[in-house]
């Protein structure tokens, strides 16, 4: 027969309570510990990320943009008169010189006006020659008249002197001497007047001849214009180059000012580079540049920066200083790199995929062994095409990930699997 022992029941109850309480405490401790543990770092394939080492030294700042080669000298040949295109002699792509005829055109009215202008010029030249001969004859007559009066004056002067001498000797009359003197004085005045008249007449001759000459020059200028207009019906290149465009067809009527052909000089090319507006603020005239023609590099320098922005870019003109590679031609697509400045003794690293100059970004820095990477806040400074200055957050020889890590923005630590 079993005998119930109250102290054993009470002891079991106490142990049970202690066990339950201990279990609860252990569970609470485990829960708190687990809540404080960091989530497991995601694993990233090391081969899919691009890394670079932070360096200290000289950093060359430059900007890059796409562009095209364009001729420095382009000649658009306009129509000077109304005309009809009769022949297209040269086609685009042909090498031409300044005397090469590209188009042949016709204008019968213009050719008729040239004939009329030629006859008007001949008539004006004949009128000038006739007026010159007539005025020369009149001038000779005037001089002959002045010479005759001069002879009469000298004759009357001698007669007066003779009469005065006879009067003094008593052989002649005083009255005759006075009359002779008065006659000589009158002829002297007429002689002086004729001399002045000759001078005035000579000036009048020059004025009339100048008037006739001006008329001839006016008619000759009109004639030369007609000659040039008729000659312009044979459209010439005007410069040595390559015919690039002929935007007219045979039978087409053209009006004055209409473009007939485009002739650039392929030996004198420049590069028009389009730089992003955010990078163009530091581009200045005279900076060194390098142009990649896909067939070689050509050195150059900036000669113009456009004052306005178009489609988010600024156009920069670069003069080419070196010789052009074979096959270089207008409208060829090129890459241009412009050197902005050289920074000495700075920390720099490769430009991250999502980092901009003068900003703060989060970069993953690799730990020892390259098995983990932790996010670091890095302050960036001045930027270049492929490198950027590090102001704060990294040290020399640190290795950082430059790839786009936006997929892991929610974590501060990743594990790398190589």
Steps between C-alpha positions, in 0.01 A plus 500: 500500500645840377511782745471852360784731604394867475860631502582304179202650313599846604858443391392375159280804455788731584735323260238518228460873554876548495533301179222698328639833622851404394374399158319832462812693604713304255250563221499870581878514498514313169239735349688810611828359371348412166340844466837660547671289236558673162326343200715271295704694238389426142751326279619667177704335229841669502538460122195723440635807679762749389747618763777756516772602745515850647822668391685818587683706243434716194153479346431634153154650468340474159158487337388293207232528238388374162513714190571524130767642273388805306688712245643830618423647158170417331395674180130510420462608138180705452320589179560861396204530260191317388609208283420151383726204578612345171775262615631344820864454408653387832338269755547500881828343604699641208830675574483853359716811477394863491449499121309171476155548342235320703176608331407648164200738495335734250308830500425648152380833643827540688706425189298761304553759772875430479498588130311824573742586781796443263356746243426754772860478616631554148267794456614655827867451409439659160323794664792547735750498213288749302462734797873478569585596140246786495616643829863472392417702185315764699792523742743554211273773360491667838877487525531638144276793593704569810821484294362745242403749771842456657662590166277805461586606855873479439461683166299779662754520779780556247290759318435686825868502583579633151237773517621606842859522374393712200297730724803559720708592194228730375446296187171353615180601674446453872144393425612216276734380772222497759262324262763234428558449871125466567467250216787296644344503846166385359663214314687409819169463685353293216809283503469441877131417460574254220763335717246457781244377248746241375553372854125485566438333166766242575324421829170479313658256255619279786153511662323409177745219427461368856123502452532307176750263661262436791228419250731256325598338831135466597412329174814284525405392854152398380659318210742317733207396720325355197820322396539352849136393509527329162827339605332385824261292288794259491510428873860457619624353828694811605735309734703180494305227676247220465151554362269398784150591386315610183140561610362579150399294199510543124208710379447669834456878511701678766466848647767740631646389834398135462781259598628303203795306645700446819877467480705452820877484524574150640858597586388754759278324752405572858315291757165605646476320834180493706581513873236440771390832648597384850860446386539791258527770767877449529575489125697805382648616169860384459474176701673193356279238337533160336273379220447128437409447132466120547808483275743684724531784750545862392619774737310827510392795711171670584426802281134570587243414767137551402323756720175303520385150591317281249341170596700487822840544333740782420676500162877544520709563186845339498767594246709205382874559542632166378484331162175322419494118466422342167128484429410807707215692340226750590211379719711215642392406854775551758563493876654807660683528831584844642754543780364735768776510763760294684450439874816418698518287818132409536313183593310363204326188385321375193172674437210299649203413287262719700727769647521864396760760587450713813261249662488239777428139407504160663775269376573143609856468629652153492632358824809292553490184300257660252222276631276775642426862416349771722323815389695823557379857458751661261519868414604552139666808355602599149430245229647392171392261227622182672623618842369710786657671800441353849460769767390296804406145595781295343873455540777425259509133389136440600317281252143600413229369273419738212223295342134592534399359841150648514356149537659489849401846622317344796813333646824642634702182466536239229692176464705441185540162342801472269 
